[in-house]
């Protein structure tokens, strides 16, 4: 058994194939490690793409609400704290520290 393994390893073709496989896995510019990193980057970019699609959809809904007069007034009052003349606005901020 030992002689068979030794004979197998002394074969030049086997040595060349082993070196080639090791080179392709670890050292080549298209190695498995590089492919793994690139796949992770692709997954991250796809996640960002989904996030931005959701944000665009949310902004489009808000934009459609602003296009109406009542929606515009509601947005101005709630987000920009605007008011009509002869009107007072009280902004209540809650203390986040519990006593």
N, C-alpha and C positions, 0 to 999 in steps of 0.2 A: 504494500500500500504506500509506504513511504517512498519507495523507488518510483512508483507511478507518479506521485505528486512532484517529486524532484525532476523527473523526466518531462513532465508537463510544463513546469516552470522554466526549464532550460530551453524550451522551444522558443525560437526567436519571434515567431508569429504571435504567440500568446503574450509575450512581453510587450510587443508593439501594440497589440490590441488593448492591453491593460493600461498602458501609458496613454493611448489615445482616449480611452474612456475617462480616465482621471482628468486629462487635459480638458475634455469637452464639458465635464461636470463642474470643474472649479475655475479654470483659468481662461477659457475662451471668452471672447466678447459676447457671445450668444449663449453663455452657460446657463445652467438650470437656476443658479442663484440670481442671475440678472433677470431671467424670465419671471422668477418669483417676485422680485422687487417691482418689476413693471406691472405684473398682474395686481399687486397690492395698490400701486398708484392708479391703475385703471378703476379699481373698485372704489377708491377714495373719490376720484373724479366723478364717477357715476352717482355716488351719494351726494356730492355737492350739486350735481346737475338736478337731481330730484328735489333737493332743498330749494334751489333757486326757482324751479318750476312751481313749487308750492307757494313761494313768496310772490311770484309774479301773478299767480292766480288770486291770491289774497289781496294784492294791491289792485288788480283789475276789478274785483268785487267792490272794494272801497271806492275806487274811482267812479264806478257806475252809480254808487249811492251819492257821491258828491255832485253828480251832474244834475240832480233834482234840486229845487230851491230848498225844500225842507231838509234834505240830506246835507246840503251845503251849510245851512244854518246850524244844524246839529253838530257837524264836524267843527265848525268855527267855535261853537260854544264849548264843546267837550275837549278838543285837542289844543286849540289856540287860546282858550280862555277869553274870547271876545264877548262883548256885551252890547246891548242897545243903549241909546241915550236914556238918561234918567233911570238907569237900572244898576243895582249893586250886585256884585258877585262875592260870595263868601266861599273860599277854598278851605276845606277842612282837611288837615293832614293828621293822620293818626300816628301816635307815638309808638314806635316799634319796640321800645324797651318796656318790658313787663315789670311792674312793681310788686 
